[in-house]
Amino acid sequence: MIKWTTAYAFVWVFAFAVAAQPNVLFIAVDDLRPAMRCYGVKQAITPHMDQLAATGRLFNNHFVQVPTCGASCHSMLTSRYPRKRSEIRNVISGTLMGVESESARSMPELFRKNGYTTVCIGKITHSSDGKKNGQSELPDAWDEMITPYGPWANFPTRLLHAYTEGRVKPYGAERNKGDEVYEPLYEFPEVGDSELPDGMLADTAIQRLGQFADSGQPFFMGVGFYKPHMPFVAPKKYKDLYDGVAFPSLYGMKRGDTRRIGQSNELWSYDTPFERPVGRQPISEEDAQEVRWAYHACVTYADAQIGRVLQALEDTGLASNTIVVLWGDHGWHLGEHNAWAKHTPMNYSLRSSFIVRTPDQKLPGIPTESLAASLDIYPTLIDLCSLEERQTYLPLEGVSLKPVLLDPSAKARDEVLSFWFATSLNDGRYHLIVSENNGELQHDLYDLRNDPGELKNIAAVNPGTVERLMEQLARVYPQITLNMSE
């Protein structure tokens, strides 16, 4: 009897320990600037992400390290700053494929080494299915890569640019160079949610959550939704929600003093319902409104799919032991600085959505102003999950945000660094951008408290602030700027 009781107690303790191992549901959303109602956008229809914020911790000052998809994901998944020019381009995705190491080369690989079943559904790295030339962009990271392709099976890496009926945006040589053919900027067909890729991703995630509920196996599941990335494609019912809703420009599409805004080339690679303006002239406010409601319709479509996945987490009973992370891979200009893109060093490109909910969330629903960087996600999850195996291929450069999850008034870091052909330092009050021109450093400085739109460069009249921030930058990132020769 005593032996049976001891054995029973051992099994019970073991089962409790397994159950106590928190799961991770990591939700990535492409091009998701803080465009939800929980971030103060009153016109936005985003009830599910708003509910996540109400039960978790919303970060008002989260910044990515690179404002482009692949490089941002790479920095987040490795908790490393870029060092050279090639590392801020999307070609950085897949570079770990050639790296041999006994230590973890990425966040999901470390979870796998700690006994988690790791699952990739959708865009967690750069490609739409996480693969490059048919192989995972992250070596030994995923037990399962189960992105559904549907009618787009001939274009598995292009679900990001999918239209209905298996169509995708044409690339490169697929265009007639003499008479280029472009696909439309937006399309809102009369289809169901699951007839487009993001709905299919949600279906697959829901099915896999049910299987995890049955097995009890701890999991790290990444679900990467494509919208609101261009083209703006969603079921018509989401566009209809915004009929008559205005999204005015806060700053009238003014360029300001910045020299660092391009031509919004991504927007103009689509067939727009309005003419491209001459030179650097802004589009009309009427035309800008069309782009904004198309963007927000896609945000609402993504929100609905996220809501379905989060509801499945509740219905399966997994929510009580699952950490949920919602992360936008970068921001996006909706006309600010006369830009319709993400490829700038301004905060509209660098600031993105970020919400974390833990099973034992402290002070839920209270947002934080604490600075946070995308490369903090990796060490934070290590901390929250109490992983025993922590050996990584390279040292992690992020910090754990666990103190902020416990107390929204806590401070985790003094600055955030970001890179886009320049080095950016944001300390919460000031945004310093340092670039190099013919061997000389150039400085742009914006006072975020008095100029949140970053329209006035005050570097010339604030040399002391520039000097102080440059010293701070040198302590964190001694080379100051990227190696532009590599």
C-alpha positions as CSV (number, residue, x, y, z in Angstrom):
1,M,0.0,0.0,0.0
2,I,2.8,2.4,0.9
3,K,4.6,1.6,-2.4
4,W,1.4,2.2,-4.4
5,T,0.8,5.5,-2.6
6,T,4.4,6.6,-3.2
7,A,4.2,5.7,-6.8
8,Y,0.8,7.4,-7.2
9,A,2.2,10.6,-5.5
10,F,5.2,10.5,-7.9
11,V,3.0,10.2,-10.9
12,W,0.7,13.1,-9.7
13,V,3.7,15.4,-9.0
14,F,5.2,14.5,-12.4
15,A,1.9,15.1,-14.2
16,F,1.5,18.5,-12.4
17,A,5.1,19.5,-13.4
18,V,4.3,18.7,-17.0
19,A,1.0,20.6,-16.9
20,A,2.8,23.5,-15.3
21,Q,5.2,23.9,-18.2
22,P,3.7,26.8,-20.0
23,N,2.9,26.6,-23.7
24,V,3.7,29.5,-26.1
25,L,1.3,30.7,-28.8
26,F,3.3,33.3,-30.8
27,I,1.2,35.3,-33.3
28,A,3.0,37.4,-35.8
29,V,1.1,39.9,-38.0
30,D,2.7,41.4,-41.1
31,D,2.9,45.2,-41.4
32,L,0.8,45.7,-38.2
33,R,1.4,49.2,-36.9
34,P,-0.5,50.1,-33.7
35,A,-3.7,50.3,-35.6
36,M,-6.2,48.9,-33.2
37,R,-8.7,50.5,-30.9
38,C,-6.6,49.4,-27.9
39,Y,-3.9,51.6,-29.2
40,G,-6.2,54.6,-29.4
41,V,-7.4,54.3,-33.0
42,K,-11.1,54.9,-32.3
43,Q,-12.3,54.0,-35.8
44,A,-10.6,50.6,-35.8
45,I,-12.8,47.5,-35.4
46,T,-10.5,45.1,-33.6
47,P,-12.4,43.5,-30.8
48,H,-10.3,40.4,-30.4
49,M,-6.9,42.1,-30.2
50,D,-8.5,44.6,-27.9
51,Q,-9.7,41.8,-25.6
52,L,-6.2,40.3,-25.6
53,A,-4.8,43.7,-24.5
54,A,-7.5,43.9,-21.8
55,T,-6.4,40.6,-20.4
56,G,-2.6,41.0,-21.0
57,R,0.0,43.7,-21.2
58,L,0.0,46.1,-24.1
59,F,3.3,47.8,-24.9
60,N,2.9,51.4,-26.1
61,N,6.6,51.8,-26.9
62,H,7.7,48.7,-28.6
63,F,10.1,49.1,-31.5
64,V,11.5,46.7,-34.1
65,Q,15.2,46.5,-34.9
66,V,14.7,46.6,-38.7
67,P,11.7,48.0,-40.6
68,T,11.5,45.2,-43.2
69,C,10.0,41.7,-42.9
70,G,12.8,39.2,-43.1
71,A,15.5,41.2,-41.2
72,S,13.0,42.1,-38.5
73,C,12.0,38.5,-38.0
74,H,15.7,37.4,-38.0
75,S,16.6,39.9,-35.3
76,M,13.7,38.9,-33.2
77,L,14.2,35.2,-33.5
78,T,17.9,35.4,-32.7
79,S,17.8,38.4,-30.3
80,R,20.7,40.0,-32.2
81,Y,21.3,43.5,-33.6
82,P,22.4,43.7,-37.2
83,R,26.1,44.5,-37.7
84,K,26.3,45.1,-41.5
85,R,24.2,46.4,-44.4
86,S,23.4,42.9,-45.6
87,E,21.7,42.1,-42.3
88,I,19.1,44.8,-42.7
89,R,17.9,43.3,-46.0
90,N,15.6,40.3,-46.4
91,V,18.5,38.2,-47.7
92,I,19.4,37.7,-44.1
93,S,16.6,35.2,-43.9
94,G,17.9,31.7,-44.4
95,T,21.5,32.5,-43.6
96,L,21.3,30.3,-40.5
97,M,20.7,27.3,-42.8
98,G,24.4,27.1,-43.4
99,V,25.4,27.4,-39.7
100,E,26.3,24.2,-37.8
101,S,26.0,24.4,-34.1
102,E,25.2,22.2,-31.1
103,S,23.6,25.3,-29.5
104,A,20.3,26.8,-30.4
105,R,20.5,29.1,-33.4
106,S,17.0,30.5,-33.0
107,M,14.2,30.9,-30.4
108,P,12.0,27.9,-31.6
109,E,15.1,25.7,-31.8
110,L,15.8,26.4,-28.2
111,F,12.3,25.5,-27.2
112,R,12.6,22.3,-29.2
113,K,15.8,21.5,-27.3
114,N,13.8,21.9,-24.1
115,G,11.2,19.3,-25.1
116,Y,8.6,21.5,-26.7
117,T,6.8,20.4,-29.9
118,T,7.4,23.4,-32.2
119,V,5.0,24.2,-35.0
120,C,5.3,26.8,-37.8
121,I,2.1,27.9,-39.5
122,G,2.5,30.8,-41.9
123,K,5.0,33.7,-41.9
124,I,7.3,33.5,-38.9
125,T,10.5,34.2,-40.9
126,H,10.6,35.9,-44.3
127,S,8.9,33.4,-46.6
128,S,5.2,32.9,-46.4
129,D,5.7,29.3,-45.3
130,G,9.0,29.7,-43.5
131,K,10.9,27.8,-46.2
132,K,13.7,28.8,-48.6
133,N,14.2,26.4,-51.5
134,G,11.9,23.9,-49.8
135,Q,13.9,23.9,-46.5
136,S,13.2,25.7,-43.3
137,E,14.8,29.1,-43.0
138,L,15.6,28.1,-39.4
139,P,17.6,24.9,-39.1
140,D,16.3,22.3,-36.6
141,A,13.7,24.8,-35.3
142,W,10.4,23.2,-36.2
143,D,9.0,19.7,-35.6
144,E,6.2,20.6,-38.0
145,M,5.8,23.2,-40.8
146,I,2.1,22.9,-41.7
147,T,1.2,26.1,-43.7
148,P,-1.8,25.3,-45.8
149,Y,-1.5,26.3,-49.5
150,G,-5.0,25.8,-50.9
151,P,-5.3,27.0,-54.5
152,W,-2.0,28.7,-54.2
153,A,0.0,25.4,-54.1
154,N,2.0,26.5,-57.2
155,F,3.2,29.6,-55.3
156,P,3.8,28.4,-51.7
157,T,6.1,31.2,-50.8
158,R,3.7,33.9,-52.1
159,L,0.7,33.5,-49.9
160,L,1.6,36.9,-48.6
161,H,0.6,38.4,-52.0
162,A,-2.4,36.2,-52.8
163,Y,-5.6,37.2,-54.5
164,T,-8.6,34.9,-55.0
165,E,-8.6,31.7,-57.1
166,G,-4.9,31.0,-56.8
167,R,-3.7,34.3,-58.2
168,V,-0.6,36.0,-56.9
169,K,1.3,39.2,-57.5
170,P,3.7,38.7,-60.4
171,Y,7.4,39.1,-59.7
172,G,10.4,40.2,-61.7
173,A,10.7,38.3,-65.0
174,E,7.0,37.3,-64.8
175,R,6.1,40.9,-65.7
176,N,6.2,42.0,-69.3
177,K,9.1,44.5,-69.2
178,G,7.8,46.4,-72.2
179,D,4.3,46.8,-70.8
180,E,4.3,45.9,-67.1
181,V,1.2,44.2,-65.8
182,Y,0.3,45.0,-62.2
183,E,-2.2,43.5,-59.9
184,P,-4.6,45.7,-58.0
185,L,-3.7,47.4,-54.7
186,Y,-6.8,46.1,-53.1
187,E,-9.5,43.5,-53.7
188,F,-12.5,42.7,-51.5
189,P,-14.3,39.7,-53.0
190,E,-17.5,38.1,-51.8
191,V,-15.8,35.1,-50.2
192,G,-15.7,33.4,-46.8
193,D,-12.8,33.9,-44.4
194,S,-11.3,30.5,-45.1
195,E,-11.3,31.1,-48.8
196,L,-8.3,33.4,-48.3
197,P,-4.9,32.4,-46.8
198,D,-5.3,34.0,-43.4
199,G,-8.5,32.1,-42.8
200,M,-6.8,28.9,-43.8
201,L,-4.0,29.6,-41.3
202,A,-6.5,30.1,-38.5
203,D,-8.3,26.8,-39.5
204,T,-5.0,24.9,-39.3
205,A,-4.0,26.5,-36.0
206,I,-7.4,25.7,-34.5
207,Q,-7.1,22.0,-35.6
208,R,-3.5,21.7,-34.2
209,L,-4.6,23.3,-30.8
210,G,-7.2,20.6,-30.5
211,Q,-4.6,17.9,-31.0
212,F,-2.3,19.5,-28.4
213,A,-5.2,19.6,-25.9
214,D,-5.6,15.8,-26.4
215,S,-1.9,15.0,-26.1
216,G,-0.9,17.3,-23.3
217,Q,2.5,17.9,-25.0
218,P,4.0,21.4,-24.3
219,F,4.2,23.4,-27.5
220,F,5.6,26.5,-29.1
221,M,3.3,27.3,-32.0
222,G,4.1,30.2,-34.3
223,V,1.2,31.5,-36.4
224,G,2.1,34.2,-38.9
225,F,-0.8,36.1,-40.5
226,Y,-0.2,38.0,-43.7
227,K,-2.6,40.8,-43.6
228,P,-2.5,43.8,-43.6
229,H,0.5,43.4,-45.9
230,M,-0.2,44.6,-49.4
231,P,-2.1,43.7,-51.5
232,F,-5.1,44.6,-49.4
233,V,-7.2,41.5,-49.9
234,A,-10.0,40.5,-47.5
235,P,-13.6,39.3,-47.7
236,K,-15.9,42.2,-48.7
237,K,-17.8,42.1,-45.4
238,Y,-14.7,43.6,-43.7
239,K,-14.5,46.5,-46.1
240,D,-18.2,47.1,-45.7
241,L,-17.7,47.7,-42.0
242,Y,-15.7,50.9,-42.8
243,D,-18.2,52.4,-45.3
244,G,-18.5,56.1,-44.3
245,V,-15.7,55.9,-41.7
246,A,-12.9,58.5,-42.1
247,F,-9.3,57.9,-41.2
248,P,-7.8,61.5,-41.5
249,S,-4.1,62.1,-41.6
250,L,-2.8,63.4,-38.3
251,Y,-0.2,65.5,-40.0
252,G,-1.6,66.1,-43.5
253,M,1.0,63.9,-45.2
254,K,3.8,66.5,-44.4
255,R,7.3,65.4,-45.1
256,G,8.8,67.4,-42.3
257,D,12.6,68.0,-42.1
258,T,13.6,64.3,-42.6
259,R,15.8,63.4,-45.5
260,R,15.2,59.7,-45.0
261,I,11.9,59.0,-46.8
262,G,11.9,57.2,-50.1
263,Q,9.4,57.0,-52.9
264,S,7.0,54.5,-51.4
265,N,8.0,52.1,-54.1
266,E,6.1,49.2,-52.6
267,L,2.8,51.0,-53.0
268,W,3.5,51.9,-56.6
269,S,4.3,48.3,-57.6
270,Y,0.5,47.8,-57.6
271,D,-2.3,49.1,-59.8
272,T,-3.8,51.8,-57.7
273,P,-7.3,53.3,-58.3
274,F,-5.7,56.7,-58.5
275,E,-2.8,58.3,-60.5
276,R,0.7,58.3,-59.1
277,P,1.5,61.9,-58.2
278,V,4.4,63.8,-59.9
279,G,7.7,63.7,-58.0
280,R,7.3,63.9,-54.3
281,Q,3.8,65.4,-54.2
282,P,1.4,63.7,-51.9
283,I,-1.7,61.9,-53.1
284,S,-5.0,63.6,-52.4
285,E,-6.7,63.3,-49.0
286,E,-9.5,61.5,-50.8
287,D,-7.2,58.9,-52.4
288,A,-5.3,58.6,-49.0
289,Q,-8.6,57.7,-47.4
290,E,-9.1,54.8,-49.8
291,V,-5.7,53.3,-48.9
292,R,-6.4,53.8,-45.2
293,W,-9.7,52.0,-45.2
294,A,-8.3,49.2,-47.3
295,Y,-5.5,48.8,-44.8
296,H,-7.9,48.8,-41.8
297,A,-10.3,46.4,-43.5
298,C,-7.4,43.9,-43.6
299,V,-6.5,44.6,-40.0
300,T,-10.1,43.7,-39.1
301,Y,-9.9,40.6,-41.2
302,A,-6.7,39.5,-39.4
303,D,-8.3,40.4,-36.0
304,A,-11.2,38.0,-36.8
305,Q,-8.8,35.2,-37.5
306,I,-6.8,35.9,-34.4
307,G,-10.0,35.9,-32.4
308,R,-10.9,32.4,-33.8
309,V,-7.5,31.1,-32.7
310,L,-7.8,32.7,-29.2
311,Q,-11.3,31.3,-28.8
312,A,-10.0,27.8,-29.7
313,L,-7.3,28.3,-27.0
314,E,-10.1,28.9,-24.5
315,D,-12.4,26.1,-25.7
316,T,-9.6,23.5,-25.5
317,G,-8.7,24.5,-22.0
318,L,-5.2,25.5,-23.1
319,A,-5.5,29.2,-22.3
320,S,-4.9,28.6,-18.6
321,N,-1.4,27.4,-19.3
322,T,-0.4,29.2,-22.5
323,I,1.6,32.4,-22.9
324,V,0.2,34.5,-25.8
325,V,2.4,36.9,-27.7
326,L,1.0,39.2,-30.4
327,W,3.7,40.9,-32.5
328,G,3.7,43.2,-35.5
329,D,6.9,42.7,-37.5
330,H,7.2,46.5,-38.0
331,G,5.1,49.6,-38.5
332,W,3.8,51.2,-41.6
333,H,3.3,54.7,-42.8
334,L,-0.3,55.5,-43.7
335,G,0.7,58.8,-45.5
336,E,2.8,60.2,-42.6
337,H,5.9,61.9,-44.0
338,N,4.2,61.4,-47.4
339,A,5.1,57.7,-47.3
340,W,3.0,54.5,-47.8
341,A,5.6,51.9,-46.8
342,K,7.7,50.6,-43.9
343,H,11.2,51.2,-45.2
344,T,12.2,54.3,-43.3
345,P,14.0,55.0,-40.0
346,M,11.1,57.0,-38.6
347,N,9.0,55.8,-35.7
348,Y,6.0,55.1,-38.0
349,S,8.1,52.3,-39.4
350,L,9.8,51.2,-36.3
351,R,6.9,51.2,-33.8
352,S,4.7,48.2,-34.0
353,S,2.0,46.3,-32.1
354,F,3.1,44.2,-29.2
355,I,0.9,42.5,-26.5
356,V,1.8,39.7,-24.1
357,R,-0.5,37.7,-21.9
358,T,0.7,35.2,-19.3
359,P,-1.5,32.6,-17.6
360,D,-1.0,34.3,-14.2
361,Q,-1.1,37.9,-15.7
362,K,-0.6,40.5,-13.1
363,L,-2.5,43.8,-13.3
364,P,-4.1,42.8,-16.6
365,G,-5.4,45.5,-19.0
366,I,-3.0,48.2,-17.8
367,P,-0.7,49.2,-20.7
368,T,2.9,50.1,-20.2
369,E,5.0,53.0,-21.5
370,S,8.2,51.0,-20.8
371,L,10.5,50.8,-23.8
372,A,10.6,47.4,-25.4
373,A,12.5,45.9,-28.4
374,S,11.6,43.0,-30.6
375,L,14.9,41.3,-29.6
376,D,13.6,41.2,-26.0
377,I,10.9,38.6,-26.9
378,Y,13.4,35.7,-26.9
379,P,14.9,36.3,-23.4
380,T,11.5,37.1,-22.0
381,L,10.1,33.7,-23.1
382,I,13.1,31.9,-21.8
383,D,12.5,33.6,-18.4
384,L,8.7,33.1,-18.4
385,C,9.0,29.4,-19.3
386,S,12.0,28.7,-17.0
387,L,13.8,26.9,-19.7
388,E,16.6,24.7,-18.4
389,E,18.6,24.4,-21.6
390,R,19.7,28.0,-22.4
391,Q,22.8,27.5,-24.6
392,T,22.6,29.7,-27.7
393,Y,24.8,29.9,-30.8
394,L,25.5,33.6,-30.1
395,P,24.8,35.6,-26.9
396,L,21.3,37.2,-26.8
397,E,21.3,41.0,-26.8
398,G,17.7,41.5,-25.6
399,V,16.6,41.9,-22.1
400,S,13.7,40.1,-20.3
401,L,10.5,42.0,-20.1
402,K,9.2,39.9,-17.2
403,P,9.4,42.8,-14.7
404,V,7.1,44.8,-16.9
405,L,4.7,42.0,-17.2
406,L,4.5,41.9,-13.4
407,D,4.4,45.7,-13.0
408,P,3.5,48.0,-15.9
409,S,5.4,50.9,-14.3
410,A,8.7,48.9,-14.2
411,K,11.5,49.8,-16.6
412,A,13.4,47.1,-18.5
413,R,15.7,49.2,-20.7
414,D,17.0,52.7,-21.2
415,E,16.9,52.8,-25.0
416,V,15.9,50.9,-28.1
417,L,18.2,50.7,-31.2
418,S,16.9,50.2,-34.7
419,F,18.6,50.2,-38.1
420,W,17.7,51.3,-41.7
421,F,20.8,52.5,-43.6
422,A,21.3,54.5,-40.4
423,T,21.3,53.9,-36.6
424,S,18.4,54.9,-34.6
425,L,18.3,55.4,-30.8
426,N,15.0,56.0,-29.0
427,D,15.1,56.8,-25.3
428,G,11.4,57.5,-24.9
429,R,11.8,61.2,-25.1
430,Y,14.1,61.7,-28.0
431,H,14.7,59.9,-31.3
432,L,18.2,60.2,-32.6
433,I,19.1,59.0,-36.2
434,V,22.8,58.7,-37.0
435,S,23.9,58.2,-40.6
436,E,27.2,58.4,-42.4
437,N,28.0,60.5,-45.5
438,N,31.5,60.5,-47.0
439,G,32.9,59.4,-43.6
440,E,31.1,62.1,-41.7
441,L,28.4,61.4,-39.2
442,Q,25.0,63.2,-39.7
443,H,22.4,63.6,-36.9
444,D,18.7,63.9,-37.0
445,L,17.0,64.6,-33.6
446,Y,13.3,64.6,-32.8
447,D,11.6,65.6,-29.6
448,L,8.9,62.9,-29.2
449,R,7.1,64.7,-26.4
450,N,6.6,68.0,-28.3
451,D,6.8,66.7,-31.9
452,P,5.3,63.1,-31.9
453,G,5.0,63.3,-35.7
454,E,8.8,63.8,-36.0
455,L,8.5,66.8,-38.3
456,K,11.2,69.1,-36.9
457,N,14.8,68.1,-36.8
458,I,16.3,69.9,-33.8
459,A,19.8,68.4,-33.8
460,A,21.5,71.7,-34.8
461,V,20.0,73.6,-31.9
462,N,20.4,70.8,-29.3
463,P,24.1,69.8,-29.5
464,G,24.2,68.8,-25.8
465,T,21.3,66.3,-26.3
466,V,23.0,64.9,-29.4
467,E,26.3,64.4,-27.6
468,R,24.6,62.7,-24.6
469,L,22.7,60.3,-26.9
470,M,25.7,59.6,-28.9
471,E,27.6,58.6,-25.8
472,Q,24.7,56.4,-24.8
473,L,24.7,54.8,-28.3
474,A,28.4,54.1,-28.2
475,R,28.0,52.2,-24.9
476,V,25.4,49.9,-26.3
477,Y,26.6,49.7,-29.9
478,P,30.2,50.8,-30.1
479,Q,30.6,50.8,-33.9
480,I,27.9,53.5,-34.0
481,T,26.7,52.8,-37.6
482,L,26.3,49.7,-39.7
483,N,29.2,48.4,-41.7
484,M,27.9,49.7,-45.1
485,S,30.5,47.9,-47.1
486,E,29.1,44.4,-46.3
